Amino acid sequence: MNDLPIESLRVFQSVVDAGGFSAAARRLGTTQPSVSRRVAALEQSLGVVLFQRSTRRLTLTEAGQTFSDRIRVVLEDLDNATQAVRQTLSAPSGLLRVSAPTTLGHREIAPLLPAFHAQYPDIHVGLFLSDSYRDLIGEGYDVAIRFGVQKDSDLIARQISMSHSLICASPDYLAHHAEILRPDDLEGHNCLLFRQGPGRNEWNFARGKETATVSVAGSLFSDTADALLSAGIAGLGIVHLPSWAVRSALRRGSLVELLPDWTVQPKETPIYLVYPRHRNLVSKIHAFADFFATELAKASSNRGPNS
C-alpha cells in the first residue's frame, strides 16, 4: 500500500463515485485517457482487476468493491487529519452538534455555554437533548455525552466528570407516609422509576461492609429524569436521581435526602464525552471536551460529595 500514490487512490474513488471514467475526468478537471491510465496503473500495482468494463457500463469487481470500501475510509481519515492540522493554525471554529441527556443538558451543559462561547466565539453549538440512546454516527452528531462505561469500539470516549445518585422525597410526601430508616423500608413506598416500560427497579445501597438491594415500583415511570424530578417535588413519590439533578431542590427544601448514612450504588458513575474515531483530530471537538472536563470538575469540587 505504501507505493500507491494518494492521487491514484483519489482518481479511482472518483471513478467509483461518478460511475465512469469520463464523468470522473470532468469532476477532476482532467482528461478521460489520463483517468484511465491512472486506474490501469493502480490495477497493475495491485495485481487485480478493479473494474469490469463493457461498452455499456462500468462495474466494480468483487476486489474493486472491497478496495473501494476500505479506500473511502482511508481518504476520509486523510481529509479529516489534513483539516485538523490546518485548524491548529487558527482558532477552533464551525458547527458542533452535541447530543446530551435531557436533565444534564439543562442543568449542567447549557448554563456553561455562555462561558464556552466567550472562549470560542467561532464555534456554533447545536445542543440536542434526549434521554434515549442516539446513534452518534448515523444521526450526524459530532459528540455525545453519555453515562457509564462505553463499549462502542467505533467511538473514542473521554471521561469528563463523575456522577453519584441520591434518594429523595418531598416534605409533603414524607409527612403522609411511613418513616424510612433503612433501605428495606422503601419497599412499602411509591418509588418513581427511570425506565421505558412498566416493571420494577432494583436500588442498591452500601454502608461500610453492609449492603442492601431493594426491589421497588410505583405509580410513575419515565425515560426523562426531569419528569421524575417534577413529580417527586410535587409529592407523588420517592426519586432516585443524580445529585446534580436534585441539588437545587434540596437547597430550596423542595426535596429531602433519604438514608444519608447509606451510599447509593454504584457509588459513582463516570460521565463520558464520545465522538467518532475518524474525527479524533478535529480541534472544535477537543476544545469542547477540554472546556467541559475542566468546568464540570470545578463544579463537582465546589459542591462536595453530598451536594
Sequence and secondary structure as in RCSB ss.txt:
>XXXX:A:sequence
MNDLPIESLRVFQSVVDAGGFSAAARRLGTTQPSVSRRVAALEQSLGVVLFQRSTRRLTLTEAGQTFSDRIRVVL
EDLDNATQAVRQTLSAPSGLLRVSAPTTLGHREIAPLLPAFHAQYPDIHVGLFLSDSYRDLIGEGYDVAIRFGVQ
KDSDLIARQISMSHSLICASPDYLAHHAEILRPDDLEGHNCLLFRQGPGRNEWNFARGKETATVSVAGSLFSDTA
DALLSAGIAGLGIVHLPSWAVRSALRRGSLVELLPDWTVQPKETPIYLVYPRHRNLVSKIHAFADFFATELAKAS
SNRGPNS
>XXXX:A:secstr
 TTS HHHHHHHHHHHHHTSHHHHHHHHTS HHHHHHHHHHHHHHHTS  EEE SS EEE HHHHHHHHHHHHHH
HHHHHHHHHHHHTTS   EEEEEEE HHHIIIIIGGGHHHHHHH TTEEEEEEE SS   TTTTT SEEEEES  
  TTEEEEEEEEE EEEEE HHHHHTS    SGGGGGGS EEEE SSSS EEEEEEETTEEEEEEE  S EES H
HHHHHHHHTTS EEEEEHHHHHHHHHHTSSEEE TTSEEESS EEEEEEEEGGGTT HHHHHHHHHHHHHHHHHH
HHH TT 
